[in-house]
Amino acid sequence: MSKLRSCCVPCCNEEKFSLVHKFPSDNERAEQWRRVLAIDGFVGLSIDVIRKRFFICTRHFRDSDYKNEASRSLNITAVPSINLVTLNDPEGLNRDPPPLNRPGTMLPVGQGLAEPKGGQDSGRQEQMANTSTVSPGLTAYVEESCPEVSQFATTYGGDIEFINVPSSDEFRKPSQGSASTVSLKRAFPKPIPSPGTLNTISLIEPRVKVPPTRANNVLRRTIVTKPAYSNIVPLGVPPEGAPLVLRRIKGPVPMVERKKCTSTMTQTDDTAVEEPADKPPGQTVGEQDDKDVKANQPATKVLALLECTPENLQRLQRKLEAEGGALCLDERLLRLDDDDEAERDKAMQSNKQDGTADPTRFLTVWTDPKEGESISVSYVWLRDHCQCEECYNVATFQRSTSILDLPLDIQPALCNVTDSKIEIVWQDGHLSSYQLRQVVDNHVDNYRKRLEERRAQLVLWDRALIAAADHPPSYARVTLNDLLCEDSVMRQVVGSLITYGFAFITKVPPNQQSTEMAVKRIFPVQRTLFGDMWTFSESKMDHSDTAYTNGFLGPHTDNTYFSDAAGLQVLHCIQFNGRGGETLLVDGYAAAERLRESNPAAYDRLCEYPLEAEYIEEDKHHRYVAPVIKRHRVLTGAVEQIRFNPYDRAPMRTLAAAEVPQFYADYRKLAEELYREEVQWKFQLTPGTVLIFDNWRVLHGRMAYSGKRVMTGCYVARTEYQSVARTMGLIE
């Protein structure tokens, strides 16, 4: 039995057939086939790869494409030309695959066998006669020696084919008791006859597309103790005394009623049998036909279909042994015929599960044909990203169309993919052209991959790493003069902010104007309620903030009460006469990662708690609710922002009473990670040194001090900070 293979034409929906055709060995003809089929999945694949992986069924060829009506071979000029979009051409749909003309396989229908009765299709009879190769002598012999065969053919139609039949030249009528083989194949589905009709006939259902899996591979088991006619042996049944060999049939289980058979030979819990419609009440299966068999002739017993699983095969073997029979089974029946085909089926099933295998909604673009790598891009995405003059304003870098004008079920009329471009003519006549590299780069998988690569470049640090003398970290510490003169120094500062979360600018005159000049060389200053640039000390409390005191400030982030906290914070100590006052920094990303590893449940809850923060002055009141830890929206397990400021917490009113104790326990867990001495980097910020740090990542604090300490600084909006980094190519 030839192996079932999938047809690659989309309208066949990967249906499998016994007769399919490979792409021609001639590359020019194969290229012609590819152009005619215009299958998206072929884009980027070489002809050799297509020839090896894909097949085309007979539905897409005309009768004139074959050498003759009984041939399985195509003409050298054959090209698939019908049923390429929809299955609507009967010339390809009504064709029966000609049988394999090899010894031991099926031959065409015999002339004169089972002529249709009046009222049946005479055209079909004429076609069968024209394609016949079985001799009339064999037909006469069958009708004479096996009238039940002739009666069956007459009753169930003329679409019967001989299997394992000698050629007409070699045919001789066998003597009584010889073991010739006459079996029949029904080319079209018909009702299964009663068990009595199957005494000497083994019927094989037509091959219908069923993926070859262990769950649906079935065995047609016909157990014959002794044929009713000694000179005819049914298909697959060896001479008497030889063990029975079962063949696997790829096809659906016939729709039959499940009954519990009373025969000890066939009685199993999973047996499926079909009872004759005219069976008298109380009569068991097979009794009606057994009456027609002579008393000295054992009746043929039929074991119905079972699911081909190791358990069922073992049960079958035990029952056969109990009846004195034997079961010879090739263990390959439990394996797929083609491991490569199994892998392809698995990949296809995976694509179906994520929905991107639908060719009416997605375009498959091969990014690496040699490795078999591809991406699926939805047609609606492509239409939305059209950058023609009608759809995109190149002057403003904005779309020119409304989302309400975007057809959600848009499909292409023509599609051409080259090594550098994708060109699509849509069904409404609109023409779109895309740079292939741009489409690939904007695919979510590639975007996520680049984000992961960038994320891997971050250095999560603690005090030991920062203070290491043998391997000093490469964070930026540049002079103001170099920053003002060299653009590369700007890039160095921004790169340090991304990698470590902080950078230093030294040799800055200790005043507010010079500090502002240093910052504005790279970023614009963000105006807040504190102004553009601000200066404060313990003796000048312009605002109600703990930072304006000289007491201890634990690690925290600023602006937790703003809906969009500042991205960067700048601090410059322009005057200090006293003791203490060391600045401390903590890597919040590293602390969050340690908490996630040690207590993942607490980490997850801190990503969800709606914690409210507030800032109150005489004429100002800012509030905002957000989780303490903000997850990255694209990268799983990554942190985007830490909002930790115990000083700015508002009254707890956003949590249910039952959640409050757990919140305090989890919040304390994070505080313990941030307050550990080994993670805090302490240093004296002296006049002339400007510190810039990432307020979404790095927590800052200050030790208590005595004396006079004057600080100046400002904020930089996160969107402005990321804009500069993006134009430098340092982030996505």
C-alpha positions, -999 to +999 in steps of 0.1 A: +000+000+000+015+033-010+020+060+016-005+089+020+011+123+014-003+158+019-011+180-010+006+214-007-021+234-025-038+255+002-074+247-009-067+210-002-061+219+035-032+194+038-055+165+029-035+133+022-038+111-009-023+078-021-014+094-055+005+126-055+031+141-078+065+155-070+078+187-086+096+179-119+133+170-118+138+196-145+144+229-127+127+250-154+095+230-153+096+229-115+100+267-115+070+269-138+049+249-113+060+271-085+049+303-104+016+287-113+008+276-077+019+310-062+020+295-027+033+319+000+052+291+018+074+286-012+089+321-009+126+318-002+128+281-006+150+265-033+136+242-059+155+213-044+139+219-010+104+222-026+109+190-046+118+171-015+091+184+009+060+191-011+036+171-033+005+179-055-025+157-057-044+147-089-071+172-083-051+199-099-043+182-132-065+177-163-071+144-179-049+155-208-020+159-184-017+121-180-002+098-205-035+079-208-066+073-187-051+043-169-018+059-162-004+072-130+023+092-148+021+128-160+031+140-195+064+159-197+044+191-204+019+187-176+013+217-153-012+220-124-039+243-138-073+235-121-087+237-085-058+260-074-079+285-055-111+265-048-122+230-054-148+236-081-136+218-113-152+183-115-125+172-140-100+169-111-124+160-083-141+130-100-109+113-111-101+079-095-063+074-089-053+045-113-040+015-094-004+005-093+003-021-120+029-041-101+029-077-091+009-082-059-009-049-062-042-037-076-051-039-113-079-020-131-115-031-133-121-063-153-142-061-184-175-078-180-173-081-142-204-069-123-221-051-152-245-025-138-281-032-139-306-011-158-308+024-145-271+026-134-246+049-151-237+034-184-211+060-190-192+048-160-195+012-174-180+024-207-151+041-189-144+010-169-145-012-200-121+011-218-095+010-190-098-028-184-068-050-186-082-082-169-091-110-194-127-120-201-116-156-192-109-145-156-143-128-154-160-160-166-140-180-141-150-157-112-187-158-122-186-196-125-165-205-094-176-177-071-212-166-079-212-146-046-185-124-061-206-117-091-237-112-070-219-088-047-206-067-077-240-065-092-256-055-059-230-029-048-221-014-081-195-019-108-167+000-092-148-032-082-111-038-088-091-070-088-062-074-064-033-099-067-047-112-100-025-131-125-021-114-159-043-125-187-015-144-205-006-163-174-042-170-163-053-205-161-084-218-144-071-235-112-080-270-103-102-278-073-083-271-041-057-248-055-050-215-038-054-187-063-060-152-050-091-133-060-100-102-039-120-071-046-115-034-039-144-010-038-134+023-053-163+043-037-177+041-002-206+018+001-225+003+030-206-027+045-224-059+035-234-085+060-207-108+075-220-136+053-210-117+021-175-114+034-169-152+036-146-150+006-141-113+000-118-088+018-130-053+013-107-024+015-123+011+020-110+039-002-082+059+012-096+091+028-074+117+044-067+108+080-034+120+096-013+089+106-014+090+143-016+062+169-049+075+179-066+068+145-045+042+127-069+012+125-066-024+114-091-042+093-090-077+107-106-105+088-102-138+105-108-168+082-107-203+096-113-219+062-125-203+030-160-213+017-144-221-016-111-240-015-099-226-048-102-189-038-082-174-010-093-139+003-068-111+002-043-111+031-053-147+042-024-172+038-030-209+030-045-229+057-022-235+086-001-204+080-002-175+105-024-146+098-007-113+088-026-081+094-022-050+072-026-014+084-052+006+066-049+044+068-085+055+068-115+065+089-134+040+110-168+033+093-198+047+110-213+016+126-233+009+157-214-004+187-227-038+199-215-064+222-208-094+200-218-129+213-192-147+194-163-159+216-140-153+186-148-116+183-162-106+217-143-077+231-153-045+249-141-023+220-155-044+192-176-024+166-198-045+143-227-038+120-258-059+122-279-066+091-310-044+089-332-075+085-319-095+114-347-113+132-352-103+169-329-123+192-307-135+164-270-129+170-246-115+144-236-140+118-264-166+125-285-155+096-256-160+071-243-191+088-275-209+079-265-206+042-232-223+047-230-261+046-228-278+079-194-293+072-179-259+063-167-237+091-180-201+087-158-171+082-157-149+113-151-112+111-134-092+138-145-056+136-123-025+137-102-017+168-080+013+175-044+003+167-029+006+202-005-018+220-032-027+245-057-036+218-032-057+199-023-076+230-060-083+237-064-094+202-035-118+203-047-133+236-082-140+221-066-155+190-044-178+210-075-189+231-091-200+198-060-218+186-050-191+161-019-170+158-011-133+151+020-123+132+023-085+135+050-063+121+060-039+150+064-011+124+026-009+124+030+010+156+053+036+141+047+062+115+059+054+080+080+085+077+097+102+107+102+133+086+065+134+077+057+130+114+079+160+123+062+180+096+027+170+108+038+180+143+050+214+131+018+219+111-002+211+142+018+236+162+012+263+137-025+255+137-027+259+174-012+294+174-035+303+144-007+315+121-010+286+096-042+301+081-030+312+046-061+335+042-049+356+072-011+353+073+018+355+050+047+332+056+081+348+051+111+326+051+140+343+070+164+314+067+153+288+042+184+266+048+174+263+085+137+262+078+131+294+098+101+316+089+078+341+104+041+346+099+028+382+093-009+389+093-023+406+062-042+431+083-008+441+099+007+445+064-021+467+052-020+488+083+018+493+078+016+503+042+038+534+036+027+545+002+019+582-003-018+575+003-013+557+036+017+574+052+029+610+055+067+609+051+070+645+062+054+639+096+062+602+099+026+595+107-002+574+092-027+592+069-056+567+072-082+560+098-083+527+117-120+526+107-110+524+071-088+493+077-106+461+065-100+434+091-106+406+066-082+420+040-066+395+017-041+399-012-050+393-048-013+390-058+018+387-036+054+387-047+083+383-022+119+388-033+151+388-013+146+425-004+109+434-009+073+423-004+049+436-030+012+430-026-018+439-047-048+438-024-083+427-034-094+463-036-067+471-061-044+490-036-007+484-041+017+481-011+054+477-011+075+468+020+112+464+027+116+428+037+142+437+064+118+462+080+090+436+082+113+410+097+128+434+122+093+445+134+081+409+140+074+404+177+098+374+180+127+393+166+119+424+186+117+404+218+150+387+209+167+421+206+153+433+239+166+402+256+201+408+241+200+444+253+188+433+287+216+408+290+241+437+287+229+453+320+253+450+349+234+442+382+258+453+409+264+455+446+290+472+467+317+445+462+314+448+424+315+486+423+344+488+448+365+460+432+400+472+428+413+444+406+385+446+381+371+481+384+337+486+367+336+506+335+309+531+345+313+566+331+333+592+350+341+621+326+351+657+329+329+686+320+354+698+294+354+665+276+316+663+277+313+697+261+338+690+234+333+654+224+301+637+212+316+603+220+317+613+257+280+620+256+275+585+243+297+572+270+276+589+297+243+576+283+257+541+279+267+541+315+233+551+326+218+522+307+243+496+318+249+505+354+221+531+361+245+560+370+273+582+357+296+609+370+307+643+356+337+658+373+354+691+374+321+710+373+322+744+389+301+741+422+272+763+412+237+758+398+244+774+364+274+750+356+254+720+368+225+730+345+250+734+316+264+699+321+230+684+322+216+702+291+246+691+271+228+658+269+192+661+281+165+687+285+156+695+321+121+685+333+101+711+351+082+699+382+067+715+412+102+720+425+110+741+393+136+734+366+167+735+387+164+734+425+188+742+453+181+732+490+198+728+523+188+720+559+184+758+565+163+764+535+131+744+533+113+757+503+092+725+500+078+699+524+102+671+517+124+650+541+153+655+518+155+691+530+164+679+565+198+666+578+185+633+591+191+598+576+174+590+543+170+554+535+171+540+499+142+553+479+131+565+445+116+600+439+083+610+425+063+580+434+033+604+437+036+614+401+018+594+373+051+594+354+081+595+378+112+613+366+135+591+345+168+606+357+178+625+388+208+649+390+226+657+423+255+681+429+269+690+463+280+726+458+289+733+495+297+711+525+312+720+558+305+693+583+306+656+590+287+626+576+262+631+548+275+602+526+254+594+495+243+558+492+231+540+460+214+506+456+207+487+424+169+482+425+170+457+396+195+435+415+174+437+447+142+428+429+159+398+412+172+385+445+137+388+460+122+370+429+147+341+434+143+339+472+106+346+475+088+345+441+053+347+457+062+380+475+078+393+443+046+385+423+024+402+449+045+434+450+040+435+412+002+437+418-004+456+451-020+490+443+001+511+466-008+548+468+017+576+473+011+613+479+028+647+482+011+676+501+020+712+503-001+743+511-014+746+476-005+712+461-016+677+465-003+649+443-014+613+444-008+582+423-015+545+427+008+519+412+025+487+422+059+487+439+075+467+412+065+473+376+071+444+352+084+448+318+056+447+293+074+425+267+102+406+285+089+380+309+105+381+343+122+415+337+116+446+359+110+480+343+105+503+373+110+502+411+086+525+431+099+523+466+095+553+489+083+546+525+082+583+532+057+592+505+032+564+512-004+576+515-029+562+540-035+525+532-069+524+516-064+506+483-062+470+497-088+448+512-084+443+550-075+406+545-046+416+522-030+442+544-010+420+567+005+401+538+013+434+521+033+446+550+052+413+552+061+415+515+070+452+516+093+445+544+109+416+525+119+441+498+131+467+523+154+441+539+170+434+505+175+472+499+189+479+534+215+452+534+249+467+539+266+446+512+243+460+485+246+497+495+274+517+478+283+547+500+306+575+489+311+612+497+296+634+470+320+664+470+316+698+453+326+696+416+312+661+410+277+658+394+259+625+399+233+614+374+213+582+381+183+563+367+153+570+391+134+540+378+162+516+387+187+530+412+175+539+448+194+567+465+197+578+501+219+598+525+235+593+558+227+618+586+251+648+588+260+678+608+272+712+595+262+730+564+254+711+532+240+727+500+227+706+471+215+715+436+200+693+410+171+686+386+151+659+369+150+645+334+118+630+321+122+593+312+108+598+277+135+624+270+162+602+284+151+572+263+147+594+232+184+604+235+194+568+240+173+557+211+188+582+187+222+570+197+212+534+189+217+523+225+182+510+231+154+497+209 
